[in-house]
Amino acid sequence: MAKQAVPPTLDIQDSERLRVALSRGDGSRHETALGSVTVEGKATGARLVLCHGAGGGHESTFLTELRQRLAASGIQVVALEFAYMATARREGRRRPPPKIDTLMAELTEWRRVLMELDDGMPLWLGGKSMGGRVASLLATRIALAGLVLFGYPFHPPGKPTRLRLEHWPQIACPVLLFQGTRDPFGRRDEVEGYELPVQVECHFMDGGDHDWQVPKRCAHTQSTLIDEATGHVARRLGASG
C-alpha cells in the first residue's frame, strides 16, 4: 500500500507570518511552505477558511469579489492556496490537483495552525467547488464550527449518477450551501431531489451557473448574487461568534 503524502508543517517563521496576516487582514499574500495565504478583513465575529476550486485560484473574479465583500461584512476570510496551485502559479501553467486525501491533509494542517494561533474565534471551513468538497470531507473527521460551500460539485458535468454525497450523512456541523440554479455540477432540480442532512441551509442562486454567471436576459448579475450570498453568510457566521 502506498504511503499517504504528509504535507509540510508550517515552521516558526511561517506561523509568525500567518499571525501577522491575521492581525492585519489587509488582503496581502503571504507565502508559506504549504502554499500562499491571503487574509481579508478583521476578525470581529467569525473566521472563514476559504479554499479554491480545482482549476482556478483565488485570483478569479468570483473569489476575489466574494472574499472582499465577506470581509466588508465583518467576516475575516483566510484564503488558502493548495500546494499544487502554488506550484502552477510559479510555473505559469495549469496543473491537475492531487488526490483528495492529499488536499485534506493540507487543509488539516492549515486548520491546526490557525486553531493554535487563535482558538477563541469560531473557525468555519469552506470553499468553491473542489475546495468545498475537501472541507466537507474533513468535517466527517474533525468537529468544525460549520461549513460554507459555494457551488458544491455534486457530480461531474453530464454525469448526474456519479454523486459525491457518500460522506454527507456523516457531517454533523451546520452547513451553508450556495448553488447556482443552472450549475452543471448540480442544478436546482437535481439538488432538491437529494437527501441532504437536516442542518443544511441551502440557498439557490437564481440563474447562476457554476461561477454564478447569469444569462443576459436576467435583471440581476453575478455581482448581485455574490451580495446576496454575502448577506446570508454574514448573518449566520456573525451569530456564531
Protein Blocks (a to p, Z undefined) as FASTA:
>chain_A
ZZddddddddfklmmmmmmmmmnonopacddfkbccddedjdfkbccdddddfkbcfkbm
klmmmmmmmmmnopacdddddfklmmmmmnopacddddfklmmmmmmmmmmmmmmmommb
ccddddehjlmmmmmmmmmmbccfbdcdehiafbaehilmlccfklmmmpmbdcdddddf
klmkbpfklmmmpccdfklccdddehiafkopacfkbmbdfklmmmmmmmmmmmmmmmmZ
Z
